[in-house]
């Protein structure tokens, strides 16, 4: 028997989690011998969260996902797919998503990791929207990272930025036409492949066991800045054009929380004011793919997303991988 077509999709549940330990920028500045206010002045980040020694990415993801599932109120058997966007899985093999789905007690869910760096949640959301429309089944979309263990504590270009957190949404069928992802632009530029890397983490160069192995490296910070801003702004315009909408019709703008300067630069290029821009970067830092769903959930109580609101999501990061999506609540 053929399935009835799904008219649209909706975010049925929101969830987020940040570890308890707070590391302030002042602490990092003292450790690096930097002037007071150096990090805040360059990144807008006052503090970030750091996972406890016993916490793995699956633990952070579980907490955010459990919150989203409870918020959605759907039977667990309704979840047909679990997508986990992460660059710091529990293990390189096997993927972490099956463990997450098992711990959550999802009896009928497929599960897979997506390694899309800072754009991982954006990609997962667009893919999940297509799955819901095709199958009529809900998707749990989670993004989680523990980046504090991958930064070089002696390198301000990474130590000042990165953090640990998780965010999640449950995407479910909606009877409303025009609800869900109504426009998207997924982009990549492999010419910037080596700008942000954990070089010794794969088949190209195995972890050496030497000091500093498995640490993140960021090269040419100004180049990263300009190319990320350009990719995000251009993708937003393309996604809105596909959706048949204008920038004036955007209710909420949610860029990846890379740092305050990038957020401001993209918003200014699009002429979107701070009153429409969602941000949590000052108190939670940059947790890569997790920043978008974390911010979306954490600010829900104060921003009151309403039916018909237009959400514009943008992201760019290592790869270079990025893009934008237009979601109508």
Secondary structure, DSSP 4 states (H G I P E B T S, - for coil): -PPPPP-EEEEEEEEEE--SEEEEHHHHHHHHTPPTTHHHHHH---EEEE--TT--HHHHHHHHHHHHHHHHT--GGGEEEEEEE-SS-S-SSS-SHHHHHHHHT-TT-EEEEE--GGGHHHHHHHHHHHHHHHH--EEEEEEEEE-TTTS-TT-HHHHTTB-EEEEEEEEEEESSTT-EEEEEEEEE-GGGTTSEE-TTSSSSS----STTTT--EE--HHHHHHHHHHHHHHHHHHHHHHHT--GGG-SEEEE--S-HHHHHHHHHHTT--GGGB---HHHH-B-TTHHHHHHHHHTHHHH---TT-EEEEEEEETTTEEEEEEEE-
